[in-house]
Amino acid sequence: MLGIRRISSSTYLGVKRDEQGVLIAHSWTMSGGKFVTGEKGHESFRVTQTFYR
């Protein structure tokens, strides 16, 4: 929806391991320095990929 409206954004993909060593993935999107989705817990994930639009 942001792209359709020509609003710039960044989507981040991140990973971490839980207490049992299982790999967990998370993504979040930001626009204008504010979170659009996925804010909760994002800081505990290591960013593996970033997509800019």
PyMOL Python script that loads the backbone (N, CA, C, O; Angstrom):
from pymol import cmd

cmd.read_pdbstr("""\
ATOM      1  N   MET A   1       0.826  -1.196   0.000  1.00  0.00           N
ATOM      2  CA  MET A   1       0.000   0.000   0.000  1.00  0.00           C
ATOM      3  C   MET A   1       0.864   1.252   0.000  1.00  0.00           C
ATOM      4  O   MET A   1       0.524   2.245  -0.643  1.00  0.00           O
ATOM      5  N   LEU A   2       1.975   1.207   0.716  1.00  0.00           N
ATOM      6  CA  LEU A   2       2.851   2.379   0.724  1.00  0.00           C
ATOM      7  C   LEU A   2       3.411   2.642  -0.671  1.00  0.00           C
ATOM      8  O   LEU A   2       3.454   3.790  -1.115  1.00  0.00           O
ATOM      9  N   GLY A   3       3.838   1.595  -1.360  1.00  0.00           N
ATOM     10  CA  GLY A   3       4.381   1.748  -2.702  1.00  0.00           C
ATOM     11  C   GLY A   3       3.373   2.303  -3.681  1.00  0.00           C
ATOM     12  O   GLY A   3       3.713   3.135  -4.522  1.00  0.00           O
ATOM     13  N   ILE A   4       2.134   1.851  -3.582  1.00  0.00           N
ATOM     14  CA  ILE A   4       1.068   2.346  -4.459  1.00  0.00           C
ATOM     15  C   ILE A   4       0.885   3.844  -4.267  1.00  0.00           C
ATOM     16  O   ILE A   4       0.604   4.574  -5.218  1.00  0.00           O
ATOM     17  N   ARG A   5       1.047   4.292  -3.034  1.00  0.00           N
ATOM     18  CA  ARG A   5       0.885   5.714  -2.723  1.00  0.00           C
ATOM     19  C   ARG A   5       2.193   6.497  -2.846  1.00  0.00           C
ATOM     20  O   ARG A   5       2.258   7.678  -2.502  1.00  0.00           O
ATOM     21  N   ARG A   6       3.238   5.820  -3.345  1.00  0.00           N
ATOM     22  CA  ARG A   6       4.561   6.420  -3.539  1.00  0.00           C
ATOM     23  C   ARG A   6       5.153   6.976  -2.249  1.00  0.00           C
ATOM     24  O   ARG A   6       5.776   8.038  -2.233  1.00  0.00           O
ATOM     25  N   ILE A   7       4.941   6.231  -1.172  1.00  0.00           N
ATOM     26  CA  ILE A   7       5.516   6.577   0.132  1.00  0.00           C
ATOM     27  C   ILE A   7       6.722   5.669   0.341  1.00  0.00           C
ATOM     28  O   ILE A   7       6.598   4.445   0.285  1.00  0.00           O
ATOM     29  N   SER A   8       7.885   6.261   0.580  1.00  0.00           N
ATOM     30  CA  SER A   8       9.089   5.453   0.749  1.00  0.00           C
ATOM     31  C   SER A   8       9.022   4.663   2.051  1.00  0.00           C
ATOM     32  O   SER A   8       8.443   5.103   3.044  1.00  0.00           O
ATOM     33  N   SER A   9       9.633   3.481   2.012  1.00  0.00           N
ATOM     34  CA  SER A   9       9.640   2.615   3.191  1.00  0.00           C
ATOM     35  C   SER A   9      10.827   1.664   3.116  1.00  0.00           C
ATOM     36  O   SER A   9      11.448   1.499   2.066  1.00  0.00           O
ATOM     37  N   SER A  10      11.123   1.053   4.237  1.00  0.00           N
ATOM     38  CA  SER A  10      12.163   0.028   4.331  1.00  0.00           C
ATOM     39  C   SER A  10      11.584  -1.164   5.073  1.00  0.00           C
ATOM     40  O   SER A  10      10.960  -1.014   6.123  1.00  0.00           O
ATOM     41  N   THR A  11      11.798  -2.352   4.513  1.00  0.00           N
ATOM     42  CA  THR A  11      11.372  -3.585   5.170  1.00  0.00           C
ATOM     43  C   THR A  11      12.617  -4.370   5.537  1.00  0.00           C
ATOM     44  O   THR A  11      13.512  -4.564   4.714  1.00  0.00           O
ATOM     45  N   TYR A  12      12.663  -4.817   6.782  1.00  0.00           N
ATOM     46  CA  TYR A  12      13.818  -5.527   7.315  1.00  0.00           C
ATOM     47  C   TYR A  12      13.440  -6.959   7.631  1.00  0.00           C
ATOM     48  O   TYR A  12      12.362  -7.230   8.159  1.00  0.00           O
ATOM     49  N   LEU A  13      14.346  -7.877   7.302  1.00  0.00           N
ATOM     50  CA  LEU A  13      14.197  -9.276   7.685  1.00  0.00           C
ATOM     51  C   LEU A  13      15.289  -9.577   8.690  1.00  0.00           C
ATOM     52  O   LEU A  13      16.452  -9.234   8.478  1.00  0.00           O
ATOM     53  N   GLY A  14      14.910 -10.225   9.797  1.00  0.00           N
ATOM     54  CA  GLY A  14      15.873 -10.548  10.827  1.00  0.00           C
ATOM     55  C   GLY A  14      15.690 -11.955  11.352  1.00  0.00           C
ATOM     56  O   GLY A  14      14.625 -12.554  11.203  1.00  0.00           O
ATOM     57  N   VAL A  15      16.744 -12.481  11.973  1.00  0.00           N
ATOM     58  CA  VAL A  15      16.696 -13.823  12.550  1.00  0.00           C
ATOM     59  C   VAL A  15      17.349 -13.829  13.922  1.00  0.00           C
ATOM     60  O   VAL A  15      18.158 -12.962  14.250  1.00  0.00           O
ATOM     61  N   LYS A  16      16.980 -14.825  14.712  1.00  0.00           N
ATOM     62  CA  LYS A  16      17.630 -15.089  15.995  1.00  0.00           C
ATOM     63  C   LYS A  16      17.350 -16.541  16.347  1.00  0.00           C
ATOM     64  O   LYS A  16      16.525 -17.196  15.710  1.00  0.00           O
ATOM     65  N   ARG A  17      18.030 -17.029  17.346  1.00  0.00           N
ATOM     66  CA  ARG A  17      17.774 -18.384  17.844  1.00  0.00           C
ATOM     67  C   ARG A  17      17.106 -18.289  19.212  1.00  0.00           C
ATOM     68  O   ARG A  17      17.466 -17.449  20.036  1.00  0.00           O
ATOM     69  N   ASP A  18      16.128 -19.163  19.440  1.00  0.00           N
ATOM     70  CA  ASP A  18      15.474 -19.185  20.744  1.00  0.00           C
ATOM     71  C   ASP A  18      16.309 -19.986  21.735  1.00  0.00           C
ATOM     72  O   ASP A  18      17.430 -20.385  21.420  1.00  0.00           O
ATOM     73  N   GLU A  19      15.779 -20.222  22.917  1.00  0.00           N
ATOM     74  CA  GLU A  19      16.515 -20.904  23.987  1.00  0.00           C
ATOM     75  C   GLU A  19      16.913 -22.334  23.620  1.00  0.00           C
ATOM     76  O   GLU A  19      17.898 -22.857  24.140  1.00  0.00           O
ATOM     77  N   GLN A  20      16.144 -22.967  22.723  1.00  0.00           N
ATOM     78  CA  GLN A  20      16.448 -24.329  22.292  1.00  0.00           C
ATOM     79  C   GLN A  20      17.308 -24.358  21.035  1.00  0.00           C
ATOM     80  O   GLN A  20      17.633 -25.435  20.533  1.00  0.00           O
ATOM     81  N   GLY A  21      17.676 -23.203  20.527  1.00  0.00           N
ATOM     82  CA  GLY A  21      18.505 -23.127  19.334  1.00  0.00           C
ATOM     83  C   GLY A  21      17.746 -23.120  18.023  1.00  0.00           C
ATOM     84  O   GLY A  21      18.348 -23.196  16.952  1.00  0.00           O
ATOM     85  N   VAL A  22      16.421 -23.028  18.102  1.00  0.00           N
ATOM     86  CA  VAL A  22      15.596 -23.005  16.897  1.00  0.00           C
ATOM     87  C   VAL A  22      15.665 -21.610  16.268  1.00  0.00           C
ATOM     88  O   VAL A  22      15.544 -20.601  16.962  1.00  0.00           O
ATOM     89  N   LEU A  23      15.861 -21.567  14.950  1.00  0.00           N
ATOM     90  CA  LEU A  23      15.942 -20.308  14.225  1.00  0.00           C
ATOM     91  C   LEU A  23      14.553 -19.692  14.085  1.00  0.00           C
ATOM     92  O   LEU A  23      13.610 -20.358  13.658  1.00  0.00           O
ATOM     93  N   ILE A  24      14.435 -18.417  14.448  1.00  0.00           N
ATOM     94  CA  ILE A  24      13.176 -17.680  14.375  1.00  0.00           C
ATOM     95  C   ILE A  24      13.401 -16.476  13.470  1.00  0.00           C
ATOM     96  O   ILE A  24      14.431 -15.809  13.564  1.00  0.00           O
ATOM     97  N   ALA A  25      12.444 -16.199  12.600  1.00  0.00           N
ATOM     98  CA  ALA A  25      12.536 -15.057  11.693  1.00  0.00           C
ATOM     99  C   ALA A  25      11.467 -14.023  12.040  1.00  0.00           C
ATOM    100  O   ALA A  25      10.418 -14.355  12.594  1.00  0.00           O
ATOM    101  N   HIS A  26      11.751 -12.774  11.707  1.00  0.00           N
ATOM    102  CA  HIS A  26      10.822 -11.679  11.980  1.00  0.00           C
ATOM    103  C   HIS A  26      11.045 -10.616  10.908  1.00  0.00           C
ATOM    104  O   HIS A  26      12.159 -10.475  10.403  1.00  0.00           O
ATOM    105  N   SER A  27      10.020  -9.880  10.561  1.00  0.00           N
ATOM    106  CA  SER A  27      10.171  -8.764   9.635  1.00  0.00           C
ATOM    107  C   SER A  27       9.440  -7.558  10.177  1.00  0.00           C
ATOM    108  O   SER A  27       8.471  -7.687  10.925  1.00  0.00           O
ATOM    109  N   TRP A  28       9.912  -6.380   9.792  1.00  0.00           N
ATOM    110  CA  TRP A  28       9.256  -5.144  10.185  1.00  0.00           C
ATOM    111  C   TRP A  28       9.453  -4.115   9.099  1.00  0.00           C
ATOM    112  O   TRP A  28      10.431  -4.159   8.354  1.00  0.00           O
ATOM    113  N   THR A  29       8.525  -3.194   9.014  1.00  0.00           N
ATOM    114  CA  THR A  29       8.548  -2.149   7.995  1.00  0.00           C
ATOM    115  C   THR A  29       8.520  -0.794   8.672  1.00  0.00           C
ATOM    116  O   THR A  29       7.782  -0.562   9.630  1.00  0.00           O
ATOM    117  N   MET A  30       9.361   0.106   8.136  1.00  0.00           N
ATOM    118  CA  MET A  30       9.419   1.470   8.658  1.00  0.00           C
ATOM    119  C   MET A  30       9.228   2.457   7.516  1.00  0.00           C
ATOM    120  O   MET A  30       9.607   2.193   6.375  1.00  0.00           O
ATOM    121  N   SER A  31       8.640   3.587   7.840  1.00  0.00           N
ATOM    122  CA  SER A  31       8.461   4.664   6.874  1.00  0.00           C
ATOM    123  C   SER A  31       8.587   5.982   7.620  1.00  0.00           C
ATOM    124  O   SER A  31       7.916   6.201   8.629  1.00  0.00           O
ATOM    125  N   GLY A  32       9.442   6.850   7.124  1.00  0.00           N
ATOM    126  CA  GLY A  32       9.630   8.147   7.773  1.00  0.00           C
ATOM    127  C   GLY A  32      10.125   8.036   9.204  1.00  0.00           C
ATOM    128  O   GLY A  32       9.793   8.877  10.039  1.00  0.00           O
ATOM    129  N   GLY A  33      10.919   7.003   9.500  1.00  0.00           N
ATOM    130  CA  GLY A  33      11.446   6.816  10.847  1.00  0.00           C
ATOM    131  C   GLY A  33      10.458   6.243  11.845  1.00  0.00           C
ATOM    132  O   GLY A  33      10.754   6.172  13.037  1.00  0.00           O
ATOM    133  N   LYS A  34       9.280   5.831  11.370  1.00  0.00           N
ATOM    134  CA  LYS A  34       8.254   5.262  12.248  1.00  0.00           C
ATOM    135  C   LYS A  34       7.918   3.849  11.805  1.00  0.00           C
ATOM    136  O   LYS A  34       7.971   3.525  10.618  1.00  0.00           O
ATOM    137  N   PHE A  35       7.574   3.019  12.770  1.00  0.00           N
ATOM    138  CA  PHE A  35       7.196   1.649  12.471  1.00  0.00           C
ATOM    139  C   PHE A  35       5.809   1.603  11.854  1.00  0.00           C
ATOM    140  O   PHE A  35       4.879   2.263  12.318  1.00  0.00           O
ATOM    141  N   VAL A  36       5.690   0.811  10.799  1.00  0.00           N
ATOM    142  CA  VAL A  36       4.393   0.544  10.183  1.00  0.00           C
ATOM    143  C   VAL A  36       3.903  -0.815  10.682  1.00  0.00           C
ATOM    144  O   VAL A  36       2.727  -0.977  11.010  1.00  0.00           O
ATOM    145  N   THR A  37       4.813  -1.790  10.736  1.00  0.00           N
ATOM    146  CA  THR A  37       4.497  -3.126  11.246  1.00  0.00           C
ATOM    147  C   THR A  37       5.709  -3.690  11.973  1.00  0.00           C
ATOM    148  O   THR A  37       6.834  -3.253  11.730  1.00  0.00           O
ATOM    149  N   GLY A  38       5.496  -4.648  12.854  1.00  0.00           N
ATOM    150  CA  GLY A  38       6.549  -5.457  13.430  1.00  0.00           C
ATOM    151  C   GLY A  38       7.449  -4.833  14.473  1.00  0.00           C
ATOM    152  O   GLY A  38       8.544  -5.343  14.712  1.00  0.00           O
ATOM    153  N   GLU A  39       7.030  -3.749  15.102  1.00  0.00           N
ATOM    154  CA  GLU A  39       7.909  -3.071  16.065  1.00  0.00           C
ATOM    155  C   GLU A  39       8.252  -3.941  17.279  1.00  0.00           C
ATOM    156  O   GLU A  39       9.404  -3.987  17.710  1.00  0.00           O
ATOM    157  N   LYS A  40       7.261  -4.618  17.816  1.00  0.00           N
ATOM    158  CA  LYS A  40       7.464  -5.351  19.063  1.00  0.00           C
ATOM    159  C   LYS A  40       8.534  -6.440  18.915  1.00  0.00           C
ATOM    160  O   LYS A  40       8.378  -7.369  18.124  1.00  0.00           O
ATOM    161  N   GLY A  41       9.597  -6.316  19.669  1.00  0.00           N
ATOM    162  CA  GLY A  41      10.652  -7.311  19.711  1.00  0.00           C
ATOM    163  C   GLY A  41      11.678  -7.239  18.603  1.00  0.00           C
ATOM    164  O   GLY A  41      12.591  -8.064  18.569  1.00  0.00           O
ATOM    165  N   HIS A  42      11.566  -6.297  17.708  1.00  0.00           N
ATOM    166  CA  HIS A  42      12.473  -6.243  16.562  1.00  0.00           C
ATOM    167  C   HIS A  42      13.937  -6.105  16.963  1.00  0.00           C
ATOM    168  O   HIS A  42      14.822  -6.591  16.259  1.00  0.00           O
ATOM    169  N   GLU A  43      14.197  -5.444  18.091  1.00  0.00           N
ATOM    170  CA  GLU A  43      15.580  -5.158  18.493  1.00  0.00           C
ATOM    171  C   GLU A  43      16.383  -6.407  18.840  1.00  0.00           C
ATOM    172  O   GLU A  43      17.612  -6.348  18.888  1.00  0.00           O
ATOM    173  N   SER A  44      15.723  -7.529  19.081  1.00  0.00           N
ATOM    174  CA  SER A  44      16.447  -8.749  19.436  1.00  0.00           C
ATOM    175  C   SER A  44      16.839  -9.582  18.209  1.00  0.00           C
ATOM    176  O   SER A  44      17.469 -10.629  18.355  1.00  0.00           O
ATOM    177  N   PHE A  45      16.476  -9.134  17.013  1.00  0.00           N
ATOM    178  CA  PHE A  45      16.777  -9.861  15.795  1.00  0.00           C
ATOM    179  C   PHE A  45      17.950  -9.234  15.045  1.00  0.00           C
ATOM    180  O   PHE A  45      18.097  -8.012  15.011  1.00  0.00           O
ATOM    181  N   ARG A  46      18.774 -10.077  14.451  1.00  0.00           N
ATOM    182  CA  ARG A  46      19.886  -9.618  13.628  1.00  0.00           C
ATOM    183  C   ARG A  46      19.364  -9.433  12.204  1.00  0.00           C
ATOM    184  O   ARG A  46      18.818 -10.366  11.615  1.00  0.00           O
ATOM    185  N   VAL A  47      19.530  -8.241  11.656  1.00  0.00           N
ATOM    186  CA  VAL A  47      19.052  -7.947  10.301  1.00  0.00           C
ATOM    187  C   VAL A  47      19.891  -8.729   9.289  1.00  0.00           C
ATOM    188  O   VAL A  47      21.120  -8.668   9.292  1.00  0.00           O
ATOM    189  N   THR A  48      19.192  -9.463   8.429  1.00  0.00           N
ATOM    190  CA  THR A  48      19.860 -10.238   7.377  1.00  0.00           C
ATOM    191  C   THR A  48      19.622  -9.666   5.988  1.00  0.00           C
ATOM    192  O   THR A  48      20.402  -9.918   5.070  1.00  0.00           O
ATOM    193  N   GLN A  49      18.549  -8.897   5.827  1.00  0.00           N
ATOM    194  CA  GLN A  49      18.227  -8.320   4.524  1.00  0.00           C
ATOM    195  C   GLN A  49      17.377  -7.071   4.726  1.00  0.00           C
ATOM    196  O   GLN A  49      16.548  -7.008   5.633  1.00  0.00           O
ATOM    197  N   THR A  50      17.594  -6.085   3.874  1.00  0.00           N
ATOM    198  CA  THR A  50      16.804  -4.863   3.895  1.00  0.00           C
ATOM    199  C   THR A  50      16.314  -4.566   2.493  1.00  0.00           C
ATOM    200  O   THR A  50      17.077  -4.648   1.530  1.00  0.00           O
ATOM    201  N   PHE A  51      15.045  -4.223   2.377  1.00  0.00           N
ATOM    202  CA  PHE A  51      14.453  -3.858   1.102  1.00  0.00           C
ATOM    203  C   PHE A  51      13.978  -2.418   1.178  1.00  0.00           C
ATOM    204  O   PHE A  51      13.234  -2.051   2.087  1.00  0.00           O
ATOM    205  N   TYR A  52      14.403  -1.610   0.230  1.00  0.00           N
ATOM    206  CA  TYR A  52      14.011  -0.204   0.188  1.00  0.00           C
ATOM    207  C   TYR A  52      13.020   0.001  -0.944  1.00  0.00           C
ATOM    208  O   TYR A  52      13.146  -0.574  -2.025  1.00  0.00           O
ATOM    209  N   ARG A  53      12.046   0.826  -0.666  1.00  0.00           N
ATOM    210  CA  ARG A  53      11.039   1.141  -1.695  1.00  0.00           C
ATOM    211  C   ARG A  53      10.789   2.611  -1.685  1.00  0.00           C
ATOM    212  O   ARG A  53       9.978   3.104  -2.468  1.00  0.00           O
TER     213      ARG A  53
END
""", "prot")
cmd.dss("prot")
cmd.show_as("cartoon", "prot")
cmd.util.cbc("prot")
cmd.orient("prot")
